[in-house]
Amino acid sequence: MTETNEELYCIGCGAKIQSDDKNEPGYTPKAALQKGLETGELYCQRCFRLRHYNEVADVSLTDDDFLRLLNQLGQADALIVNVVDIFDFNGSLIPGLHRFVGDNPVLLVGNKEDLLPHSLKRSKIKDWMRQEANKQGLRPVEVALTSAKRGKDLEELLALIDEYRAGRDVYVVGVTNVGKSTLINKIIDNSTGVKDVITTSRFPGTTLDKIEIPLGDGHFLIDTPGIIHRHQMAHYLSPKELRLATPQKEIKPKVYQLNEGQTLFFGALARFDYISGGKQGVVVYVDNNLMIHRTKTEKASAFYEKHAGELLQPPTKAEMKDFPKLVRFEFKTTEKSDLVFAGLGWVTVKANSVVAGWAPEGVAVILRRAMI
């Protein structure tokens, strides 16, 4: 494999370096391997391309691999930092995490808080996160908010990690695409001044194996691979579509006064039907640039058939041929609620409304107590 007897690992994704099979994780051509050893920046070919060209290669991690990693959490004596995407909270919770962590404390971190409107009280968001986590059986010792991209509230987060780890290792866990590796890069930069060590990307599944970062007291901050949550929109979109559907800036909520029997299309990605509840203003939280089109519900299916990929984008006409069909979910609200399209956004409606959400087959649509 290499001239040295020492096992080498990619500093970008944690995969074991090998020069034998270009289809397997950790592949690095021998010439690049030599250069990496000389410079001390050893990246596998996949990470190199991701960093320099934003190219993504598929990887062959299975659900069993993730299960094995999760099972290690309960066996360790460590602080578990669970990073979630505040904009896709329900879609970024790890199903059954509470069963894997054992007696270890969990610090719940809501990333991408810069996407939420400034007017929102952060204390209310934290309370809401704690209550939603409790419903899933997770009892975090503390809830924190941050923006890994902007390095916001990083000092406070580091102080919390230090307090709750109490001299132990720290495992950072999360589903794909929550910004976990970006957050760890910021932590490394903050403590050492070294920038962007770990490969990051807006695409799911960038970290392939555990990456151990020394904390200076004989313990480690351990980045784990993003657990695949197959109900997220990100798994059904091309890189170009993902850029158009994933918010990058603070969301500007849009209010639509709807009568019963009206429909909103979010490009060709999803659809919201207002069935009954009297005239009301619904509030839409999606990417500011995502095209929203209003039409009558009775004509909506025919309208979609005719205009998906053209008037309704993304996806484009060419991309529509591989795009899953939209599946319908109907709900009746008993309180002010959010109808959530996993990974795309949500629509806030009043109590006693009947609504339906349509999303690509495989993407979750759920009703939750209103966040805002």
MIDOVEX-570428 format. One record per residue (C-alpha): residue number from 1; x, y, z. Coordinates in steps of 0.05 Angstrom, whole numbers, m for minus. Layout:
   nr    east   north      up
  NUM       X       Y       Z
...
REM end
This chain:
   nr    east   north      up
    1       0       0       0
    2      51      52      22
    3     126      51      36
    4     114      62     110
    5      88      10     159
    6      47      63     194
    7     m27      65     178
    8     m46     133     148
    9    m113     168     151
   10    m143     225     109
   11    m145     288     152
   12    m206     311     113
   13    m254     252     124
   14    m218     203     169
   15    m217     146     118
   16    m156      99     120
   17    m110     118      62
   18    m100      65       8
   19     m73      66     m63
   20    m103       0     m88
   21    m177      11    m105
   22    m201      79    m130
   23    m274      59    m116
   24    m263      49     m42
   25    m258     103      12
   26    m189     131      25
   27    m161     121     m45
   28    m100     165     m59
   29     m54     159    m120
   30      18     142     m98
   31      45     208    m125
   32      m5     248     m84
   33       9     205     m24
   34      83     223     m26
   35      67     297     m33
   36      18     293      24
   37      70     261      69
   38     120     316      51
   39      71     373      65
   40      36     342     124
   41     m31     352      89
   42     m53     282      72
   43    m121     281      37
   44    m153     224      m1
   45    m170     237     m73
   46    m244     246     m57
   47    m230     301      m5
   48    m179     334     m51
   49    m231     340    m106
   50    m285     362     m58
   51    m240     416     m29
   52    m213     443     m95
   53    m267     428    m146
   54    m330     417    m103
   55    m336     348    m136
   56    m371     294     m97
   57    m360     219    m104
   58    m410     168     m77
   59    m387     129     m17
   60    m402      59       5
   61    m419      67      79
   62    m478      24     100
   63    m530      33     155
   64    m493     m21     193
   65    m430      22     193
   66    m469      79     224
   67    m501      32     274
   68    m432       7     294
   69    m409      79     306
   70    m471      95     347
   71    m460      34     390
   72    m390      59     407
   73    m421     121     439
   74    m452      82     497
   75    m387      45     510
   76    m346     110     515
   77    m343     155     576
   78    m353     221     541
   79    m395     283     528
   80    m439     273     466
   81    m448     338     426
   82    m509     327     381
   83    m510     378     325
   84    m577     391     291
   85    m597     437     234
   86    m644     487     267
   87    m676     500     199
   88    m689     425     190
   89    m696     406     263
   90    m741     345     257
   91    m704     321     194
   92    m637     325     229
   93    m652     289     295
   94    m618     220     299
   95    m674     169     307
   96    m667     134     375
   97    m603     170     395
   98    m623     166     469
   99    m618      90     464
  100    m545      93     441
  101    m514     145     488
  102    m518     105     552
  103    m507     148     614
  104    m466     199     575
  105    m491     272     578
  106    m517     302     513
  107    m506     375     493
  108    m557     393     439
  109    m530     445     390
  110    m576     479     340
  111    m532     500     281
  112    m549     550     225
  113    m585     596     273
  114    m566     653     227
  115    m620     628     179
  116    m675     644     229
  117    m706     714     230
  118    m668     761     278
  119    m733     782     311
  120    m740     712     341
  121    m724     706     415
  122    m667     655     420
  123    m688     634     490
  124    m756     613     461
  125    m722     573     406
  126    m679     536     458
  127    m741     520     500
  128    m777     495     438
  129    m716     451     418
  130    m712     421     488
  131    m786     403     487
  132    m783     373     417
  133    m720     332     437
  134    m757     308     500
  135    m813     282     456
  136    m761     239     421
  137    m736     211     487
  138    m673     255     487
  139    m658     293     552
  140    m602     343     536
  141    m563     372     595
  142    m561     438     557
  143    m585     468     491
  144    m542     516     452
  145    m548     555     386
  146    m493     572     338
  147    m476     587     266
  148    m415     546     247
  149    m409     583     181
  150    m404     650     214
  151    m370     626     278
  152    m427     657     319
  153    m430     644     394
  154    m370     597     389
  155    m337     620     454
  156    m401     605     493
  157    m407     537     460
  158    m334     519     475
  159    m345     540     548
  160    m406     494     552
  161    m367     436     520
  162    m310     446     570
  163    m358     449     629
  164    m398     386     611
  165    m341     343     586
  166    m307     349     654
  167    m240     324     629
  168    m268     270     582
  169    m269     258     507
  170    m322     294     465
  171    m360     257     409
  172    m393     303     358
  173    m452     269     324
  174    m505     289     274
  175    m541     268     211
  176    m511     288     144
  177    m513     360     122
  178    m522     394     190
  179    m455     431     187
  180    m419     387     238
  181    m351     387     204
  182    m356     462     191
  183    m368     472     266
  184    m308     428     284
  185    m264     466     235
  186    m284     531     270
  187    m266     499     338
  188    m198     477     311
  189    m186     546     281
  190    m207     579     346
  191    m159     537     388
  192     m99     528     340
  193    m107     580     284
  194    m107     524     231
  195    m163     533     181
  196    m209     483     145
  197    m174     418     164
  198    m236     374     157
  199    m270     368      90
  200    m337     403      89
  201    m391     406      37
  202    m465     420      30
  203    m473     349       3
  204    m492     292      49
  205    m439     244      76
  206    m373     281      74
  207    m338     251     135
  208    m325     176     126
  209    m293     154     191
  210    m278     180     260
  211    m230     239     261
  212    m195     251     328
  213    m172     322     346
  214    m128     327     408
  215    m156     373     463
  216     m88     383     496
  217    m103     344     560
  218     m95     274     533
  219    m168     273     510
  220    m199     282     441
  221    m254     317     404
  222    m280     262     357
  223    m317     279     292
  224    m361     221     269
  225    m391     209     200
  226    m458     242     187
  227    m513     191     198
  228    m556     184     136
  229    m627     207     150
  230    m661     185      86
  231    m723     229      96
  232    m684     293      81
  233    m695     331      15
  234    m619     334       4
  235    m617     260     m15
  236    m664     272     m74
  237    m633     334    m105
  238    m574     346    m151
  239    m519     394    m126
  240    m549     450    m169
  241    m620     438    m143
  242    m594     434     m72
  243    m562     503     m78
  244    m630     532     m99
  245    m669     498     m44
  246    m621     503      15
  247    m623     571      51
  248    m556     606      55
  249    m580     672      86
  250    m630     695     139
  251    m700     673     118
  252    m750     727     103
  253    m818     698     121
  254    m872     708      68
  255    m945     714      87
  256    m999     688      38
  257   m1072     704      49
  258   m1105     639      29
  259   m1177     619      18
  260   m1199     547      25
  261   m1182     507     m38
  262   m1118     544     m54
  263   m1049     513     m66
  264    m977     538     m61
  265    m922     505    m103
  266    m850     510     m80
  267    m816     504    m148
  268    m832     433    m169
  269    m803     407    m103
  270    m864     408     m59
  271    m936     431     m53
  272    m981     459       3
  273   m1057     452      m2
  274   m1102     494      43
  275   m1165     452      50
  276   m1208     484     104
  277   m1206     531     164
  278   m1233     597     136
  279   m1192     652     103
  280   m1124     659     137
  281   m1053     684     129
  282   m1004     627     126
  283    m930     642     137
  284    m879     608      92
  285    m807     595     114
  286    m765     571      55
  287    m703     597      17
  288    m714     670      m3
  289    m701     654     m76
  290    m744     592     m82
  291    m801     606    m130
  292    m871     602     m99
  293    m932     597    m144
  294   m1005     601    m121
  295   m1062     566    m157
  296   m1130     533    m144
  297   m1125     464    m111
  298   m1175     433    m160
  299   m1129     450    m218
  300   m1062     439    m181
  301   m1046     368    m204
  302   m1058     385    m277
  303   m1018     449    m269
  304    m960     410    m240
  305    m963     359    m295
  306    m959     413    m347
  307    m909     462    m316
  308    m861     422    m271
  309    m790     435    m294
  310    m809     498    m333
  311    m853     550    m298
  312    m843     509    m234
  313    m768     502    m218
  314    m725     472    m190
  315    m716     418    m216
  316    m707     434    m290
  317    m744     396    m344
  318    m684     352    m357
  319    m677     336    m282
  320    m752     321    m275
  321    m746     254    m310
  322    m708     225    m250
  323    m746     265    m197
  324    m791     224    m151
  325    m866     235    m156
  326    m899     278    m102
  327    m936     241     m46
  328    m993     272      m6
  329    m999     277      70
  330   m1062     307     103
  331   m1067     337     173
  332   m1116     372     218
  333   m1086     423     266
  334   m1108     429     339
  335   m1060     486     355
  336   m1018     536     316
  337    m973     488     276
  338    m918     481     225
  339    m927     436     165
  340    m854     415     153
  341    m823     391      88
  342    m758     358     113
  343    m698     398      90
  344    m739     449      50
  345    m776     491     102
  346    m845     497     133
  347    m912     532     130
  348    m943     558     194
  349   m1020     552     200
  350   m1072     568     253
  351   m1108     518     297
  352   m1168     481     268
  353   m1142     480     197
  354   m1141     421     149
  355   m1080     422     105
  356   m1041     375      59
  357    m967     373      43
  358    m938     340     m19
  359    m864     321     m22
  360    m821     275     m65
  361    m832     202     m48
  362    m786     186      10
  363    m783     257      39
  364    m818     266     105
  365    m876     314     114
  366    m895     324     187
  367    m939     369     231
  368    m907     399     294
  369    m923     452     346
  370    m905     519     314
  371    m832     539     326
  372    m847     613     317
REM end
